[in-house]
Amino acid sequence: MGRRLVPLTLDNLQDLPRRCRTCVFWELDPVSGEAAVKAGTAELEKEAWISAVLLEWGSCGRVVYVDDVPVGFVLYAPPAYVPRATAFPTSPVSPDAVQLITAWIMPGYQGQGLGRVMVQTVAKDLLRRGFRAIEAFGDARWERPACLLPADHLLSVGFKTVRPHPVHPRLRLELRSTLSWKEDVELALDRLLGGARARTEPALRPL
């Protein structure tokens, strides 16, 4: 099985699931996001966001391929590029951290260590760029795949709560710790990333 992780660009954006390519939950503020969905311009807004982040900050995601089939992705960026983050009661993300926006692994490819490889690749990228940690807004009431990652699964792979909240805690993972992960976190990571997918509903609400 040949697998490779490729930086996300406009050229391979089409390899993300369509629901994710047309989702601007994180990329726009709530009002602008709702307007884009109603106007049918969400996919164009997504492309514009990716383009801007690539030009101004650099790589903001990875796409995972197995035998040239896209089976997963991860998206991340500094909080300044994530307008929706300010809508959370536990914001802001720490200045030394990058926000883990969302991630996903296709059913059928979970349990193969792809989650671990994906997160370690992101960690190495961000460490080279001078960041110490990655933070995420978790969903403590997670019931089904959505833009937010389930808080309990984030905790299970090493994230620590830095600002508690009954619904949307903010969690943090020190990047250096990911480089020494052992196989005992593989299944937990694959469950975490396999359960996360983007949605197109613009409103921020508990699931």
Backbone hydrogen bonds, N-H to C=O, Kabsch-Sander energy under -0.5 kcal/mol:
donor,donor_aa,acceptor,acceptor_aa,energy
3,R,1,M,-0.5
4,R,65,Y,-2.2
6,V,4,R,-0.5
6,V,63,V,-2.7
8,L,61,G,-2.0
13,L,9,T,-0.6
15,D,12,N,-1.9
16,L,13,L,-1.8
20,C,17,P,-1.4
21,R,17,P,-2.1
22,T,18,R,-1.8
23,C,20,C,-1.1
24,V,22,T,-0.5
28,L,24,V,-1.6
33,G,29,D,-3.1
34,E,30,P,-2.1
35,A,31,V,-2.0
36,A,32,S,-2.3
37,V,33,G,-2.1
38,K,34,E,-2.3
39,A,35,A,-2.1
40,G,36,A,-0.9
40,G,37,V,-0.7
41,T,36,A,-2.2
42,A,36,A,-0.7
45,E,41,T,-2.3
46,K,42,A,-2.3
47,E,43,E,-2.1
48,A,44,L,-2.3
49,W,45,E,-2.3
50,I,46,K,-2.6
51,S,47,E,-2.5
52,A,48,A,-2.3
53,V,49,W,-2.5
54,L,50,I,-2.5
55,L,51,S,-2.2
56,E,52,A,-2.4
57,W,53,V,-3.0
58,G,53,V,-2.4
62,R,74,V,-2.1
63,V,6,V,-2.9
64,V,72,G,-2.8
65,Y,4,R,-2.8
66,V,69,V,-2.5
67,D,2,G,-4.0
69,V,66,V,-1.7
71,V,64,V,-2.7
72,G,64,V,-1.0
73,F,104,W,-2.1
74,V,62,R,-2.1
75,L,102,T,-2.7
76,Y,60,C,-2.7
77,A,99,Q,-1.8
81,Y,78,P,-2.3
82,V,79,P,-1.8
84,R,26,W,-1.6
85,A,82,V,-1.7
86,T,83,P,-1.3
87,A,84,R,-2.0
88,F,85,A,-1.5
91,S,88,F,-1.5
97,A,94,S,-1.8
98,V,133,A,-1.7
99,Q,77,A,-2.3
100,L,135,E,-3.1
101,I,75,L,-2.0
101,I,99,Q,-0.9
102,T,75,L,-1.3
104,W,73,F,-2.4
105,I,193,L,-1.0
106,M,71,V,-3.8
109,Y,106,M,-2.2
112,Q,109,Y,-0.6
117,V,113,G,-2.1
118,M,114,L,-2.6
119,V,115,G,-2.5
120,Q,116,R,-2.5
121,T,117,V,-2.1
122,V,118,M,-2.1
123,A,119,V,-2.6
124,K,120,Q,-2.4
125,D,121,T,-2.0
126,L,122,V,-2.6
127,L,123,A,-2.7
128,R,124,K,-1.9
129,R,125,D,-0.9
130,G,127,L,-1.5
131,F,126,L,-2.4
132,R,96,D,-2.0
133,A,96,D,-1.2
134,I,173,L,-2.2
135,E,98,V,-2.5
136,A,171,L,-2.2
138,G,136,A,-0.7
138,G,169,P,-2.7
139,D,149,L,-2.0
140,A,138,G,-0.6
140,A,167,V,-3.2
142,W,139,D,-1.1
149,L,137,F,-0.6
151,A,139,D,-1.8
154,L,150,P,-1.9
155,L,151,A,-2.2
156,S,152,D,-1.5
157,V,153,H,-0.8
157,V,154,L,-0.9
158,G,155,L,-1.4
159,F,154,L,-2.1
160,K,172,R,-2.8
162,V,170,R,-2.5
163,R,170,R,-1.7
170,R,163,R,-2.3
171,L,136,A,-2.9
171,L,169,P,-0.5
172,R,160,K,-2.6
173,L,134,I,-2.5
175,L,132,R,-2.3
177,S,174,E,-0.9
178,T,174,E,-0.6
178,T,175,L,-1.2
179,L,175,L,-0.6
179,L,176,R,-0.8
180,S,177,S,-0.8
181,W,178,T,-1.2
185,V,182,K,-1.8
186,E,183,E,-1.4
187,L,183,E,-0.5
189,L,185,V,-2.6
190,D,186,E,-2.6
191,R,187,L,-2.2
192,L,188,A,-2.3
193,L,189,L,-3.0
194,G,190,D,-2.2
195,G,191,R,-1.2
196,A,193,L,-1.0
197,R,146,A,-1.4
205,R,203,A,-0.7
